[in-house]
Amino acid sequence: MSSKAVRLAARAVIVHKDRLLLVNAWANERSNLLCAPGGGVELGASLTDNLAREVEEETGLTVKVGAPCLVNEFHDPGIGFHQVEVFFRCSIEGSPVIPRSWQDPERIVDRHVWATEAEASKLHIKPDSLISIAFSQTQEISYDPLERIVM
């Protein structure tokens, strides 16, 4: 049993004009895996404040954070990593344009994709349920069970 703490993250489900915003999951083109913008939470700030900050850092967008819609877990048993992510429905405040020159201060996110549901279904996206959650009309919260990290 690993003694490492579980990492908590917040992610944004942003659908604008029937397109879901996705970002690259790994830096330096290590993988074509895409995910929702967001990241690890900092102590002393709420999940929603952390999420708004992460989205701004990764995309330059300002969002209004809404209700949670998904809880996802993933892990890498080889290194004892386990992350729990809480996904929130978000709406854009202001312009939806991400400048080509935008740079993530952490230099991880360097690719932004606005995908329709049909386009997203052809992409390598995690978690598995993200597409169905993003384009669903239900307001229920879902749970995506523990899965291994993939590249």
DACORJO-V293949 format. One line per field, one symbol per residue. ss: DSSP state (@ for helix, = for strand, . for the rest). psi: psi as a letter, one per 30 degrees, with the letter a starting at -180 (. if undefined). burial: 1 if it has 9 or more other ideal C-beta (glycine too) atoms within 8 Angstrom, else 0. A space follows every 10 residues. Layout:
ss = ???
psi = ???
burial = ???
This chain:
ss = ......==== ======..== ====..@@@. ...==..=== ......@@@@ @@@@@@@@@. .========= ======.... ========== ===....... .......... .====.@@@@ ....=....@ @@@@...... .=======.. .
psi = kkgkkkkklk lkjjkkhgkk kllkfklhhf lgkllklaak kkkfkleeee eeeeeeefff kklkkblkfk kkklljfegh kkkkkjkkkl lkjakgkjkf fkkkffhejg kkkjkleeee ffljkklefe eeeegkflgl klkjlklkkl .
burial = 0000001111 1111110011 1111010000 1011111100 1000001101 1111111110 1010100111 1111110001 1111111111 1100000100 0101000110 0110101001 0010111011 1011000000 0101001000 0
